[in-house]
Amino acid sequence: MADNKVSDKPNFFVRAGRGIGQWFRSLRSEMKKVVWPTSKQTFNNTCVVFATIIIVGAIISLFSLASTQAISFLINLKG
């Protein structure tokens, strides 16, 4: 006959609930360790990002203009 013994291991939902609860406790403890920047640091970092975007954009625009002029020159040279 088959044994209808209930396993000592908790069901899936109990195990998942414990795992999720542990994950949230770990998340909370890690968030306490985060050092958030001051508003001045955030402003300075934002300015650096904007300046970098403008510089890189200018470099890409100059390269695009130069390559367009070079291609136009080569096409006119042929014809």
C-alpha positions in Angstrom: 0.0 0.0 0.0 1.1 3.5 -0.6 2.1 5.6 2.3 0.1 8.8 2.6 2.7 10.4 4.8 2.9 14.2 4.6 6.4 15.4 3.9 8.2 17.5 6.5 9.3 19.8 3.7 7.1 23.0 3.5 5.2 23.4 0.2 6.4 25.6 -2.6 4.4 28.7 -1.5 5.8 28.7 2.0 9.3 28.3 0.8 8.8 31.1 -1.8 7.4 33.4 0.8 10.3 32.8 3.1 12.7 33.4 0.2 11.0 36.6 -0.8 10.9 37.8 2.8 14.6 37.1 3.2 15.3 39.0 0.0 13.4 42.1 1.2 15.3 42.0 4.6 18.6 41.8 2.7 17.5 44.7 0.4 16.6 46.8 3.4 19.9 46.3 5.1 21.8 47.1 1.9 19.8 50.3 1.3 20.9 51.4 4.8 24.5 51.2 3.6 24.0 53.5 0.6 25.7 56.9 0.8 23.5 59.3 -1.1 25.1 62.3 -2.8 24.3 65.8 -1.6 22.4 68.2 -3.8 25.7 70.0 -4.7 27.3 66.8 -5.8 24.3 65.9 -7.9 24.3 69.3 -9.5 28.1 69.1 -10.3 27.7 65.6 -11.7 24.8 66.7 -13.9 26.9 69.6 -15.2 29.7 67.3 -16.0 27.3 65.0 -17.9 25.8 67.8 -19.9 29.3 69.2 -20.8 30.4 65.8 -21.9 27.3 65.3 -24.1 27.9 68.7 -25.7 31.6 68.0 -26.4 31.0 64.5 -27.8 28.1 65.8 -29.9 30.3 68.5 -31.3 33.0 66.0 -32.2 30.5 63.7 -33.9 29.1 66.7 -35.8 32.5 67.8 -37.0 33.4 64.2 -38.1 30.1 64.0 -39.9 30.6 67.3 -41.7 34.2 66.4 -42.6 33.2 63.0 -44.0 30.3 64.5 -45.9 32.7 67.1 -47.5 35.2 64.4 -48.3 32.6 62.2 -50.0 31.3 65.2 -51.9 34.8 66.0 -53.0 35.5 62.5 -54.2 32.2 62.3 -56.1 33.0 65.7 -57.8 36.5 64.6 -58.6 35.2 61.6 -60.6 32.6 63.5 -62.6 
